[in-house]
């Protein structure tokens, strides 16, 4: 089986003990591993795929914890650089009564931002492997330039590149800086996953279909548009699209639900012997399987408090799918 390399931040999420309160009102927090690329790597491994984390993690106690979580989740940590430079980034989260989140970050000196291009070897990349990245580590830093080199390496060996912008505006000097970075890297991806909450911000286009079509720039072949509990749609450049409705669940915390969705989608792709040449055709042929599994993955993750490591595994996802199909 091919592997998915996930590049970017690995940090600590502090999840509030109390739901429905602002950060200043929360009395206590629970520590969990987080960071979108790390969440995706864990999700892929949970669902039976092979994932590799590409990042730099601080030599501190929080860093030790992140390594432990990755190993316990069967993510390959062999290419992670440990460093005395920088610290482990922290994110404090508040959750409203609907399970939606707001963030406050402490990561100006985060170790992951210090990963330089010469610290990542391309020797282990193989044709048909996947590279997944997000936007948090695209702020001006050594890690931003490392993203560019690793993406170029994947292009050269026939790899497949996936991008989830995963917008976190509090980490940017201003909204325009975030938007510009996303537009700089968007054309470098083959697959783009974007949520309904992010689409208008990224494109600055109000019409949904026009906004989706504007994302087909550069190498972009597939856009996956997620709509939370309403499901998701796969769009192709020629206007062809496939839709799957979401799952109705009791939401505890949406932290990591989007990462579980794309992790589920990529884990299923990895099992299909996808190459850059048959990518579109394979997704069209297997769209129902891919979307159903991804939607179920995201829905189940939203039923538990915390990030991906607490989420149900593949057996539970398949049970949810079977239960829904049995009602039809």
Secondary structure, DSSP 8 states (H G I E B T S, - for coil): --EEEEES--EEEEEESSSS--GGG---EEEEEE-HHHHHHHHHHHTT-EEEEE-EEESSHHHHHHHHHHHHTT-B-TT-EEESSSB--EEEEEE-TTS-EEEEEE-TTBGGGG--GGGS--TT--TT-EEEEESGGGSSSHHHHHHHHHHHHHHHHT-EEEEE----GGGSSSHHHHHHHHHHHHTT-SEEEEEHHHHHHHH---SHHHHHHHT--TT--EEEEE-GGG-EEEEETTS-EEEE-------S--TTHHHHHHHHHHHHHHTTT--TTTHHHHHHHTHHHHHHHHHHHHHHHTTSSSSGGGS--HHHHHHHHHHHHHH-
